[in-house]
Amino acid sequence: MRTVDFSQILFNALQFSGNDRNNISAETFAQFRDFSQFRLREAWESSQWPDVTRLEYFTTQVDPPQSGQTADSVGITYFIQSDKASEILAVWNRNPQDSTRAVEIGYNLYDDGTTKKVILMSVIKEGWYMYRLPVPQLTGDPYDPSVTYYQDSQIYFDSGSGTGSLTPVLGRPHSGNFYTCSVSSTTAGQNPNNSPSSWTKINIPYVFGAYMSWGAAANWFVSETMIQEATVIEAKAKEVLELEYDKLLRQQSQFGRINMSRTY
């Protein structure tokens, strides 16, 4: 997956909104981070983007008939979805990537807070399903080398300078991104550069970068009650997201394979 640095999204958003990218306060950073998070979710869930969807094989299980059901009842056929699945988008009886005879299966979602089942409307033993990955959460503050970070806490870190700087450090490339602590705790000074196994980078798909920048800028204008300016920038945000749709559907011809249940 092609990705984009959050620092590039941030710098563009600041420029589009007329803010100074070379003088970013912690408050301004947090504001644009939160605006960007909102726009990331909006773009992420707007379509079946290849960058954020996955196709996975499953085998089914069957719940036995319940009390009161007829003797010939076959029970409920279902499979347990992957822990990585946020939303189920489609279910097939065959792999749709290697067969034109894959047939979509109807399904219902069941979630009791502990178990997530995909209940099928047809009795099959195996199949394939497409799901959307969860939207990443952008919550981190700039990295502080004096702080001990605990599991699942998040930082913003510039890997070019090895610091939590919000602006480029002279003579060094700037590559600012969010990282989540993946160990029980770090010691002061451990960062994604000198202790990469302790951190997991949050990757942002390149296709969402421009939309996040323009969208965050539009949100900033709204927060400043500059509604006329916000309307113009919002239109630009929608335009660049539509361009990504065009690249996917028309330029890359990603319409999906035509499935045929009968051939002659």
N, C-alpha and C positions, 0 to 999 in steps of 0.2 A: 504494500500500500504506500502510495506517495503521500508524504506528510508535509506539514508546514509548521515552522516554529511559532509558538504563541507570541514571541517578541515581535515578529513581523506583523501579526494581526494587530497587536497593541499599537505599534508605531503608526501603522496605516490609519487605524481608528482615530488616534490623536490628531494626525494630520488632517483627516477628513473633517474633523469637528473643530479645527482651528486651535487646538491646544498645542503646547510646546512639548515635543517628544524628547527634548534634551533637558527638561526640567519637570520630572514626574514625581509628585508627592505620593506617599503611601496611600493617602485617601483617594487620589485620582486613580492610582493603580487598582485599588479594590473596586472602585466604581466601574471601571472598564472591564475588569475581570468578570464581575457579576453580569454586566450587559452581554459580554461575550458568551458566558455560560448559557444564558437564555437563548441567544441566537444559535448556538451550537445544537441545542436540543431541537429547536424549530427546524433547522435544516436536516438534522440527523433523521428525524421521524417523518419527513415530508415525502419520502419516496423509498423504493427498494434499491438503495445505492449499493453497488457491489462491494464498496469499501467497508460497509458496516453490516452486511448480511452474510450468512453462512449456510451451507447445505450439509446436512448430516443424516447418516443412516440410523434407522431404529428397528428394533424388534418389539412386537407387541406382547402385552399380558392380557389375561382375561379374568375379570371378576366373576365368580360363580353366581348363578341366579339367586336373587334375594327371596326372602320369605314372601309368599303371596304371588310370585310369578309362576307362569305355567311350566309344566315339566319339560317342554321342548324349547324353553328359552335358552339362548346361548350365552347370556350374560353380557357384560360390557367389555368391549375391546378398547385398549388404550395403550399409550406409552408414556414414559416419564421423560419430560423435556430436559435438555442440558441445563446445567447451572449457569451456563454462559448466555442462555436465551432470555432476552427481554420480552420479545413479542413473537408469536408464531405467525408466519405470513402465508404459508401454503404447505400442504401435505400431498405427497404422491405415492402411488403404489410401486413405482420404479424410479430410478435415477433420471430426472429430466435432462441431465446433461449428456447422457449417452444413449437415450432411447426416445424415439418419436412416439412411442406408444405409452408413455407415462400418462396416467390418468389422475387428475386431482381428486382427492378424497375429502368429503365433508367432515368437519370436526367441531367439537365443543371444547371449551377450556374450563378446567376445574382447578381451583386453588383454595385449599382450606387453611392456608397460612403456614402449613408444614410441607405438604406435598403438592406439586403441580403436575396434573395429568392432562394429556391431550386425548380426549375421548373420540373415537372414530365412529363414523356413521356406516362403515363397511367392515366386514370381518376379513382382515388380512393378517399375515404373520410377520411381514416386514415391509419396509418402505423407506422413503426419504422425506425430509421436511426442511423448509427454509425458515430461518429465524433471524431477527434483528438483534445485534449486540446491544448491551446497555449503554446509555449515553454517559460518557465520562463526566465526572464532576470536577469543576475548576474552583477550588476553594483556598489554595495555598497562598501564604504570605511570603515575601522575600526571605531567602535563606539567611539564617544567622548562625555563624560558626560557634557561638558560645552556648547554643541551645542543644539540649538532648531531645531528640525526636523519638516518638513512640510509634508503634505499628499503626498503620493507616493514616497517620498524620501526613500532611502534604506541604510541599515547599515550592517556591518559584526560584529557579536556579539558572544562572547563565554559565553554560559549560565552556564558553570561550574564555572567560576570565576566571572561572572557578569560584565565583562569588554570587551573591544575591543581588547584584547591581541591576537597577531598572533601566540604565542607559549604557550604551557601549563604552568599554574601557579602551582608552587610546592605545592603538597598536595591537589590539586583539579582536578576533571576530566575536560577534555577539549572537548567541544562540540560546535564548531564554525559553524555558519550558517548565511545566509542572511535573513534579516527581512525588510518588507516594512511598512512604517508608514501608518496606516489606519484611523487616525483622522486628523482633520484640522491642528493641530500642537501639539507638545509636549512641556513640560516645561523642562528646563535643568535638566538632571539627570534621566529622565524617560527612562526606558529601557524595553526589553521584559521580564525580571525577575520581576521587581517591578510594571510594568504596562502592563500586557499581553494583555489587551483589546485594547491597542493603536498600537499593532504591529501584522503583519501577517507573519508567517514563510514561507519561500520558500522551499518546499520539493523537494528533488532530489531523483528520484527512485533508489533503490539499484542496479538494473540491469545495470545502466549506470556508476556506480562509478569507476570500474576498467578501463573501456574504457576511461573515462574522464582523469584519472591519467596518463595512458600510452600515450594518445593522446596529452595531454598538455605537457608532457615531450618531445614528438617528435617535437611539435611546437617550443619548446624552443631551441632544437638543430638546427632546421632550422633557427631560428632568430640569432643564433650564427654562422651561415654558416658551421655547422658541418653536412654536408649532409649525409655522410656515416653512422654516428651514428644515425641520424634521420631516415634513411631507416630501420635500424634494429628495432628501437623502434616502428616505425609505423607498422611494421609487427606484433609486439606483440599486439599493440592496436587492430588491426583487428582480431587477434586470440581470444582475450578475448570477443569481441563483438559477434563473431561467436559462442563462447561457450554459450553465453546467448541465441542465436537463438536455439542452440541444446537443452538447458534446457527447453525452451518453447515448441518447436515443437516435439522433440523426448521423452524427459524425462517426461514432463507434458502432452504430447499428445494433445496439443492445436492446432489442425488442423481446427477447426470449424466444425459445424454440417453439415451433408450432407442433402441438401434440395431436396425434391421430389415434383414436381408439379402434377404428376399423380401417382396414386397407383392402384393396381389391387388385 
